[in-house]
Amino acid sequence: MNIGHLVPGTIMSGVVAELAQFIALIDLDDSVGRAIVHISQLSGSFLAPPISAYLAVGERVTGAFVGMDQRTGYPELSPRAFRVADSQLNGTTPDRTGRDYEIAKSNEFYALVETPVGLGVVENKSGPWSRYEILFATGLLAEGKVVALIATRDMTSSGHRVMRFPASPLPHTPDSSKEVLEGTIVFWRPDSTRKKDQMLRNILYVHVGRGHLVRLECNDVLDITQHFSIGQSLQLRLTTERPSKGIPVGKLEPETSPVREKVPGAKVGERMVGKVVRLLPGGAIVLVADNCGVYLEARSVMPGKGHIGSVLSVGDWIEGTITSLVDTESQNKRPLLAFERLVQQSAVSTRQRDALVDVVAVRKSGTRGGFGRDAAFRMLTLLAYDHTCCVCGASYKVDNASAMEAAHVIPRGKRGADSLANSLCLCPVHHWAFDKGLLCLDEKLVVLVARSILHSSSAATGWLSAVHGKHATFPRGPKVSIEALEWHRRNMFIDADGV
């Protein structure tokens, strides 16, 4: 710090070195020299000397620079001026919403504002989608514009007070998220951006006054350019007040949202093609024609429990059948859609497809629930298990003809995949028993037989009772997924409650 070029209002700190009747000598930080503090600058009211009654050697003192002392040539600090300025800068309005300052100068790197104790500076450090970048690009940080800022106690090397943008345009109260804000669209991002496991697009930046921006993630709209325009007024509410990059997230009020929850003229049984725009724990929101959102149930896509994001991604186009016009269980107004097939995969997939579920499968025409099967599935399974039944260890093969069969662990009718992770090699009788839930394999690959079979006195059930407790046979090692076997035990085995 160059003491010869100090700006009035510069904040300086140091430790008391010596005490006299009316003044204290301060050793400034970073060994830049000494300063003095007069007893009159300690308080706004009269203090009787000596100054040693109020300060002690070794005590830290912070004050604002008010001028050079003519007798000693040292800079004079005023703790009282520092406290007054700090109160003016931060105490007149809540910290969350900041105080209004007029822009004195701005460029792509920083903006300067006048404060009661000198110049303040807000710097651009956050990257291309920061609030600074957007405000500067849209002219809201031009000279003469008024924005809300918060002054910190940090100083730049030039002696300017560091300013920052407040987190929210509203004071932090329990009901702040219920207040309706009115703003104007000043910027948008129609391209895609990754956020955790989602691919977000159609992001609007709305100016709600005083340099406050709110980000709207309009992922339920296929193309924002068809429904919004720069300069358009919107009504919104805040949903997140403390985002990582300083711009709170909001949601549109229903009156100004282009998304409709009901599909005009929709009928139960009607087939529709739409785009997955949002993944939810129990399903997904699919956008069909005219920006109508329908709810896709996860259980229609994949068997058992699991997150739909393991088989579908935001941006996938799917075909489905409407099963209900209103979801009465969750009181969701959106029509319910049952998954039929994947029409087109997203160009940027955020998750790897689950090898146990076949979302590309197409239902056979004229059948009730069957899906087309890979012709090579049986041969690949038999070769992987050396034509040996995993349950009884039998192997029947004459020339190129084998009596073994390839069994789907998750049934094909439940969209189980034609993959080795979802297959077992079984003889015909144990294949039948496996599909009927009379036997299963546990997590240690041990065969379990239903209690009703074990307790039966009929000799006809002996061929099943005999394999209970045996380790499954895998001549070339197990290829089946433990997750698939667990699904079979929970959903197919008739004694599922006991495992």
Secondary structure, DSSP 8 states (H G I E B T S, - for coil): --GGG--TT-EEEEEEEEE-SSEEEEEEGGG--EEEEEGGGS-SS---S-GGGT--TT-EEEEEEEEE-TTT--EEEEHHHHHHHHHHHHSSS-TTT-EEEEEEEE-SSEEEEEETTEEEEEE--S-TTSHHHHHHHTTTTSTT-EEEEEEEEEE-TTS-EEEE--S-SS---TTGGGS-EEEEEEEEE-S-EEETTEEE--EEEEE-STT-EEEEE-TT-S-GGGT--TT-EEEEEEEESS-TTS--EEEE-GGG---BSS-TT--TT-EEEEEEEEEETTEEEEEEGGGEEEEEEGGGTSSSS--GGGT--TT-EEEEEEEESSBTTTTB-S-EEEEEEEEE--SS-SS---TTB-TT--B-TT-SS-B---TTHHHHHHHHTTT--TTT----EETTEE--EEEESS-GGGTB-SSGGGEEEE-HHHHHHHHTTSEEE-TT-BEEE-HHHHT---GGGHHHHTTTT-B---TT---S-HHHHHHHHHHT-TTGGG-
